Amino acid sequence: MRELEPTLFDQLLGPILDRDPASPRITFYDDATGARIELSGATLANWAAKTANLLCDEFGLDHGAKVAVLLPAHWQTAAVLLGCWWAGTQVVLEPDHEAELAFVTMDRVDEVETLPEIAVLSLDPMGAPVKGLPVGLTDYATSVRMHGDAFRPRGTGPAFSATSASETAELARESAAAQGFTATDRILSSSEWNTTEGIIDGFLAVLAAGASLVQVANSDPALVDRRVQSEKVTIQR
């Protein structure tokens, strides 16, 4: 039997889980609300596993299926992306008519209304459900919690339209090296994740280096210096 190509999850988060699952991997701030939440590698993996199980068991997707992810940089987006790749599905970052599922916020539902399945995220800092969700849409926060926090991949498809899982992992490692990331770094970023390059440089490169990300939404410039000190930031990007 031919050995399966390792998923992007296994290639990037797997080594972190083997070495240091308890340390923070994503610390998320929203300066518009004052929210802060921190996820260890193990907690991030649990959310990714639940997402992968949601894809396979609730939506019936197989590896290679296209999934549209139309979400801003956020800790829940990290879980969705990693879950998609652990399940072997291909992430697209626009309303692709060939996608079998879309992960969106309520303000973008109209862009994907023709797709077979739509899962909506509230992006509440603590993962609360969407209020007043219309019938026919899936609430991500409610549904994902029903699924197990262990997952065994069944196959691997392209990570993005132009790159395989292994090619994307290598691009992430190259980006990490070019940006000078190491496993001891705490990296402060407010970059967007709405392009392939943005996700690789702003998220996957951090994982590839074994580093820790401090991701800020609606960044308030007045808080940057204090945050650098309090979060022991070593690199700002």
C-alpha positions in Angstrom: 0.0 0.0 0.0 1.4 3.4 -1.0 2.1 5.6 2.0 0.0 8.7 2.2 1.6 12.2 1.8 1.7 13.8 5.3 -1.0 16.5 5.7 0.0 20.1 6.1 -1.1 19.9 9.7 1.2 16.9 10.4 4.1 18.6 8.7 3.8 21.9 10.5 2.0 21.5 13.8 3.0 17.8 14.3 6.6 18.6 15.3 5.4 21.3 17.7 3.0 18.8 19.4 5.9 16.2 19.7 8.3 18.7 21.2 6.2 21.2 23.2 2.4 20.9 23.1 1.8 23.1 26.2 3.4 26.4 25.2 1.4 29.2 23.6 1.2 29.0 19.8 -1.4 31.7 19.2 -2.2 34.7 21.4 -5.0 36.6 19.8 -6.0 40.2 20.6 -8.8 42.3 19.3 -8.1 45.9 20.2 -11.6 47.0 19.2 -13.1 44.9 22.0 -10.2 44.4 24.4 -10.4 40.6 23.9 -7.4 38.4 24.5 -7.2 34.6 24.2 -4.3 32.2 24.2 -4.1 28.8 22.7 -1.4 26.2 23.3 -0.3 23.8 20.5 -2.4 21.1 22.1 -5.5 23.3 22.3 -5.1 24.4 18.7 -4.8 20.8 17.7 -8.0 19.9 19.5 -9.9 22.6 17.6 -8.4 21.5 14.3 -9.3 17.9 15.0 -12.9 18.9 15.8 -13.0 20.9 12.5 -11.6 18.0 10.5 -14.2 15.7 12.0 -16.9 18.2 11.2 -15.8 18.3 7.6 -15.7 14.5 7.2 -18.5 13.3 9.4 -21.1 16.1 9.3 -20.5 17.5 5.8 -19.3 14.3 4.2 -16.2 15.8 2.5 -13.4 13.7 1.3 -9.7 14.7 0.8 -9.3 16.8 -2.3 -12.7 18.6 -1.8 -12.6 22.4 -2.1 -13.5 24.5 0.9 -13.8 28.3 0.7 -12.4 30.0 3.8 -13.5 33.7 3.7 -12.4 34.7 7.2 -10.1 37.4 8.7 -6.9 36.6 10.7 -8.3 35.1 13.9 -7.6 32.2 16.2 -10.7 30.5 15.0 -9.5 30.9 11.4 -6.3 29.2 12.4 -8.4 26.2 13.6 -10.5 26.2 10.5 -7.4 26.2 8.2 -5.6 23.5 10.1 -8.7 21.4 10.3 -9.2 21.7 6.5 -5.7 20.6 5.8 -5.8 17.8 8.3 -8.9 16.5 6.5 -6.9 16.7 3.3 -9.2 19.4 1.7 -8.1 22.2 -0.5 -8.5 25.8 0.8 -9.7 28.5 -1.6 -9.8 32.1 -0.5 -12.6 33.3 -2.7 -16.2 32.3 -3.5 -15.3 29.4 -5.8 -18.4 27.8 -7.4 -16.7 24.4 -7.2 -16.3 24.6 -3.4 -18.5 22.1 -1.4 -18.4 24.2 1.8 -17.7 27.7 2.9 -16.6 29.1 6.2 -17.7 32.7 6.5 -18.9 35.5 8.8 -22.5 36.6 8.5 -21.6 39.6 6.4 -20.2 37.4 3.6 -23.0 34.8 3.4 -24.4 36.4 0.3 -21.1 35.7 -1.5 -21.5 31.9 -1.1 -25.2 31.4 -1.0 -25.1 29.0 -4.1 -22.7 26.6 -2.4 -24.1 23.3 -1.0 -23.0 24.0 2.6 -22.2 27.1 4.6 -20.8 27.3 8.1 -20.9 30.7 9.8 -18.5 31.9 12.5 -19.3 34.6 15.0 -15.6 35.3 15.7 -16.6 35.8 19.3 -13.3 35.7 21.3 -14.6 32.8 23.4 -16.2 31.0 20.5 -19.9 31.9 21.2 -22.5 31.0 18.6 -23.9 33.4 15.9 -27.0 35.2 17.2 -30.1 34.9 15.0 -28.6 32.5 12.5 -31.0 31.9 9.5 -32.4 28.5 9.0 -30.3 26.3 6.6 -26.9 27.6 7.8 -24.6 25.8 10.2 -23.3 27.5 13.3 -19.6 26.6 13.5 -19.2 27.1 17.2 -22.2 24.9 18.1 -21.5 22.1 15.6 -17.7 21.8 16.0 -18.0 21.2 19.7 -20.0 18.0 19.0 -17.1 16.4 17.3 -14.1 14.5 18.7 -10.8 16.0 19.5 -8.8 13.2 17.8 -8.5 12.7 14.1 -6.9 10.3 11.7 -6.4 11.6 8.1 -7.7 9.5 5.2 -5.8 11.3 2.5 -4.2 14.5 1.4 -5.2 16.9 -1.3 -3.7 20.2 -2.5 -3.3 22.7 0.3 -4.0 25.6 -2.1 -4.9 25.5 -5.8 -1.3 25.8 -6.9 0.6 23.9 -4.2 0.5 20.5 -2.5 0.7 20.0 1.2 4.5 19.3 1.0 5.1 22.3 -1.3 3.2 24.6 1.0 5.1 23.3 4.0 8.4 24.0 2.2 7.2 27.5 1.2 6.4 28.1 4.9 9.9 27.0 6.0 11.5 29.2 3.4 9.4 32.1 4.5 10.4 31.5 8.2 14.0 31.5 7.2 13.7 34.6 5.2 11.9 36.4 8.0 14.5 35.2 10.6 12.0 33.2 12.7 13.3 30.7 15.2 11.7 28.4 17.7 12.3 30.9 20.6 10.6 33.8 18.9 7.3 35.5 19.9 6.1 37.2 16.7 3.7 40.2 16.8 1.6 40.6 13.7 -1.5 42.4 12.5 -1.3 41.1 8.9 -4.2 39.8 6.9 -4.8 36.2 5.9 -6.8 36.8 2.8 -4.2 35.6 0.3 -2.1 32.5 0.0 1.1 34.5 0.6 -0.5 36.3 3.6 -1.4 32.9 5.2 2.0 31.4 4.5 4.1 34.5 5.7 1.8 35.5 8.6 0.7 32.1 10.0 2.3 29.0 8.5 5.9 30.4 8.7 5.4 30.8 12.4 4.4 27.2 12.8 7.2 26.1 10.5 9.8 27.8 12.8 8.2 26.3 15.9 7.6 29.9 17.1 4.7 31.6 18.8 2.3 34.1 17.2 0.8 37.2 18.8 -1.9 38.1 16.3 -3.8 41.4 16.7 -7.0 42.5 15.0 -8.0 46.2 14.8 -4.6 47.1 16.1 -4.3 50.2 18.2 -0.8 51.8 17.7 -0.9 53.2 21.2 -0.9 49.7 22.6 2.0 48.2 20.6 4.9 49.1 22.9 3.2 47.9 26.0 2.2 44.7 24.2 5.8 44.0 23.0 6.9 44.1 26.7 4.0 42.2 28.2 4.0 39.4 25.6 7.8 39.3 25.4 7.7 39.9 21.7 11.0 39.4 19.8 9.9 40.1 16.2 7.4 42.6 14.8 6.2 42.0 11.3 
